[in-house]
Amino acid sequence: MLHIPSFNKSSRFDFDAVADKYDKWYETVEGAMYDRLEKKAVSRYLRQNAQERKLLEVGCGTGHWSQFFSDCGFEVTGVDISERMINIAQNKNIARASFQIADGHSLPFADNSFDVTVTITTLEFAGNAELVLQEMARCTRQPSGQLLIGVLNRLSPLNRNRQEISESLYAKARLFSLGPLKKLLGKYGQTQVCTAGFIPRQKRLLPLSPFIDAVGRFLHLSHGVFIVGNVIL
């Protein structure tokens, strides 16, 4: 999910192909619950007093998370390699947010341009996740800037099932687990990682998800659908 080099070099999947239906997932009962729990997990690491703080979102897609960060008070710059995704994000007219086509492997911003740099479920699809992180760190204020990473968990049964569907976008993804992600992020600064998105597979139990998620996080279970990584540079 990410500009100028051809998509084959920069991304593992052509997100133009799914842009028009990308937000439909969040309209389902299951998708809305995952979204709720993932945002709750990310919120734990977001710093207070976001007003006038600049946030870069790498792989912003249709602007779904951009809306969330804007609502938190950040001045958001969203970038994505998918032109169709960027068009959809721009048409949402999100307050305090601007969007442009750009490649996370070569971000078009000066060093130390942002207070916070975020990427949510994007590193899995990057051609070179390490290079994207390097670029994110370069563009983030040092010292005391923040990198915030959200990725799909390789150990999650749901994500493993998703990857078995050969025609799905997940089949092309490089998923992470807690240890490798923490090691990858550790070179940039003080790092914290946690899992979230502990949701029962039975739909009739879906209303219990917040409680089940809280238990999973309290017990530090490793198989939640979503992993959050936080780095203070």
C-alpha positions as CSV (number, residue, x, y, z in Angstrom):
1,M,0.0,0.0,0.0
2,L,2.1,2.6,-0.8
3,H,4.2,6.0,-5.4
4,I,6.4,6.2,-8.3
5,P,8.1,2.8,-8.6
6,S,5.8,0.2,-10.2
7,F,3.4,-1.5,-7.8
8,N,5.3,-4.8,-8.3
9,K,8.3,-3.3,-6.7
10,S,6.5,-1.5,-3.9
11,S,3.5,-3.5,-2.9
12,R,2.6,-7.2,-2.7
13,F,-1.0,-6.5,-3.8
14,D,-2.7,-4.0,-6.2
15,F,-5.1,-2.2,-3.9
16,D,-6.7,-0.3,-6.8
17,A,-8.6,-3.5,-7.4
18,V,-10.3,-3.5,-4.0
19,A,-10.5,0.2,-3.3
20,D,-14.2,0.7,-4.1
21,K,-15.3,-2.0,-1.7
22,Y,-12.6,-1.7,0.9
23,D,-14.7,0.2,3.5
24,K,-17.6,-2.3,3.2
25,W,-15.9,-4.6,5.8
26,Y,-16.3,-1.9,8.5
27,E,-20.1,-1.8,7.8
28,T,-20.5,-5.5,8.8
29,V,-21.1,-6.3,12.5
30,E,-17.9,-8.3,12.7
31,G,-15.9,-5.7,10.9
32,A,-17.2,-2.9,13.1
33,M,-16.2,-4.9,16.2
34,Y,-12.7,-5.6,15.0
35,D,-12.4,-1.9,14.1
36,R,-13.6,-0.9,17.6
37,L,-11.1,-3.1,19.4
38,E,-8.2,-2.2,17.1
39,K,-8.8,1.5,17.6
40,K,-9.0,1.0,21.3
41,A,-5.6,-0.7,21.3
42,V,-4.0,2.1,19.2
43,S,-5.6,4.7,21.4
44,R,-3.6,3.4,24.4
45,Y,-0.4,4.6,22.8
46,L,-1.6,7.9,21.3
47,R,-0.2,10.8,23.2
48,Q,-2.5,13.4,24.7
49,N,-2.8,17.0,23.4
50,A,-2.8,16.0,19.8
51,Q,-3.9,19.5,18.7
52,E,-1.4,21.1,16.2
53,R,0.6,17.9,16.2
54,K,1.5,16.6,12.8
55,L,0.8,13.0,12.0
56,L,1.9,11.1,8.9
57,E,-0.1,8.0,7.9
58,V,1.8,5.7,5.5
59,G,-0.6,3.4,3.6
60,C,-3.6,5.5,4.5
61,G,-5.9,3.7,1.9
62,T,-9.4,5.1,1.8
63,G,-8.8,7.3,4.8
64,H,-10.6,5.1,7.3
65,W,-8.0,5.5,10.0
66,S,-7.2,9.0,8.8
67,Q,-10.7,10.0,10.0
68,F,-9.9,8.5,13.4
69,F,-6.6,10.3,13.8
70,S,-8.2,13.6,12.7
71,D,-11.0,13.1,15.2
72,C,-8.2,12.7,17.9
73,G,-7.1,16.2,16.9
74,F,-4.0,15.5,14.7
75,E,-3.2,17.3,11.5
76,V,-3.0,14.3,9.2
77,T,-1.0,13.8,6.0
78,G,-2.0,10.5,4.4
79,V,0.0,8.8,1.7
80,D,-0.7,5.6,-0.4
81,I,0.6,4.1,-3.6
82,S,-3.0,3.4,-4.8
83,E,-4.4,6.3,-6.8
84,R,-7.9,5.0,-6.4
85,M,-7.6,4.7,-2.6
86,I,-6.3,8.3,-2.4
87,N,-9.2,9.6,-4.6
88,I,-11.7,8.0,-2.2
89,A,-9.9,9.4,0.8
90,Q,-9.9,12.9,-0.7
91,N,-13.6,12.7,-1.5
92,K,-14.4,12.1,2.2
93,N,-13.3,15.7,3.0
94,I,-11.8,14.7,6.4
95,A,-11.1,17.7,8.6
96,R,-7.4,18.6,9.1
97,A,-6.4,15.9,6.6
98,S,-4.6,16.0,3.2
99,F,-3.8,13.1,0.9
100,Q,-1.3,12.4,-1.8
101,I,0.1,9.5,-3.8
102,A,3.5,8.5,-2.5
103,D,5.6,5.4,-1.9
104,G,6.4,4.4,1.7
105,H,9.8,3.2,0.4
106,S,10.7,6.7,-0.6
107,L,8.7,9.3,1.3
108,P,8.6,12.8,-0.2
109,F,9.2,14.6,3.1
110,A,12.1,16.2,4.8
111,D,13.7,14.7,7.9
112,N,12.0,15.4,11.2
113,S,8.8,16.6,9.5
114,F,6.2,14.9,11.7
115,D,5.5,14.4,15.4
116,V,3.9,11.0,14.9
117,T,4.2,8.6,12.0
118,V,1.7,5.7,11.7
119,T,1.1,2.8,9.5
120,I,-1.9,0.4,10.0
121,T,-2.0,-3.0,8.2
122,T,0.4,-1.8,5.5
123,L,3.8,-3.2,6.4
124,E,2.4,-6.7,5.6
125,F,2.0,-5.7,1.9
126,A,5.2,-3.6,1.5
127,G,7.8,-4.9,-0.8
128,N,10.5,-4.1,1.8
129,A,9.0,-3.5,5.3
130,E,12.4,-2.6,6.7
131,L,12.9,0.2,4.2
132,V,9.4,1.6,4.9
133,L,10.2,1.7,8.6
134,Q,13.5,3.4,7.9
135,E,11.7,6.1,5.9
136,M,9.1,6.5,8.5
137,A,11.7,7.1,11.2
138,R,13.6,9.5,9.0
139,C,10.5,11.7,8.6
140,T,9.7,11.7,12.3
141,R,10.9,14.2,14.8
142,Q,14.0,13.1,16.8
143,P,14.3,12.9,19.6
144,S,11.0,12.0,21.2
145,G,8.9,11.5,18.1
146,Q,6.7,8.5,17.8
147,L,6.2,5.6,15.4
148,L,3.0,3.7,15.8
149,I,2.6,0.4,13.9
150,G,-0.5,-1.8,13.5
151,V,-0.1,-5.2,11.8
152,L,-2.0,-8.4,11.3
153,N,-0.8,-11.2,13.6
154,R,0.7,-14.3,11.9
155,L,-0.4,-16.5,14.9
156,S,-4.0,-15.6,14.7
157,P,-6.2,-18.5,13.5
158,L,-8.4,-16.0,11.6
159,N,-5.4,-14.6,9.7
160,R,-4.0,-18.0,9.0
161,N,-7.4,-19.0,7.4
162,R,-7.4,-15.7,5.4
163,Q,-4.0,-16.6,4.0
164,E,-5.2,-20.0,2.8
165,I,-7.6,-18.3,0.3
166,S,-5.3,-18.0,-2.7
167,E,-7.2,-15.3,-4.5
168,S,-7.4,-13.0,-1.4
169,L,-5.1,-10.1,-0.7
170,Y,-4.0,-11.8,2.6
171,A,-2.4,-14.6,0.6
172,K,0.2,-12.2,-0.6
173,A,0.9,-10.6,2.7
174,R,3.9,-11.1,5.0
175,L,2.4,-11.3,8.4
176,F,4.2,-10.6,11.7
177,S,4.2,-12.0,15.2
178,L,5.1,-10.3,18.5
179,G,8.8,-11.3,18.6
180,P,9.9,-10.5,15.1
181,L,7.9,-7.2,15.1
182,K,9.5,-6.1,18.4
183,K,13.0,-7.0,17.0
184,L,12.3,-5.1,13.8
185,L,11.2,-2.0,15.7
186,G,13.8,-2.2,18.5
187,K,16.5,-0.6,16.4
188,Y,14.6,2.7,16.3
189,G,14.1,3.3,20.0
190,Q,12.2,2.3,23.1
191,T,9.6,-0.3,21.9
192,Q,6.3,-1.7,23.3
193,V,4.2,-4.3,21.5
194,C,0.8,-5.9,22.4
195,T,-1.9,-8.0,20.8
196,A,-5.5,-7.2,20.5
197,G,-8.6,-8.3,18.5
198,F,-9.5,-11.3,20.6
199,I,-12.9,-12.1,19.1
200,P,-14.9,-15.3,19.2
201,R,-15.5,-17.0,15.9
202,Q,-19.2,-17.8,16.8
203,K,-21.2,-14.7,15.7
204,R,-23.7,-15.2,18.5
205,L,-20.9,-14.5,21.0
206,L,-19.8,-11.4,19.2
207,P,-21.3,-9.0,21.9
208,L,-18.9,-10.5,24.4
209,S,-15.9,-9.4,22.3
210,P,-14.8,-6.4,24.5
211,F,-14.7,-8.6,27.6
212,I,-12.8,-11.5,25.8
213,D,-10.4,-8.9,24.3
214,A,-9.7,-7.5,27.7
215,V,-9.0,-10.9,29.1
216,G,-6.7,-11.8,26.2
217,R,-4.7,-8.6,26.6
218,F,-4.5,-9.0,30.4
219,L,-3.1,-12.5,30.0
220,H,-0.7,-11.4,27.2
221,L,-2.0,-14.0,24.9
222,S,-0.2,-14.1,21.5
223,H,-2.9,-15.0,19.1
224,G,-5.0,-11.8,18.8
225,V,-5.8,-10.7,15.2
226,F,-4.0,-7.4,15.6
227,I,-0.6,-6.3,16.9
228,V,0.3,-2.8,17.9
229,G,3.9,-1.6,18.1
230,N,4.8,1.7,19.7
231,V,8.3,3.3,19.4
232,I,9.6,6.5,21.0
233,L,12.5,7.7,19.0
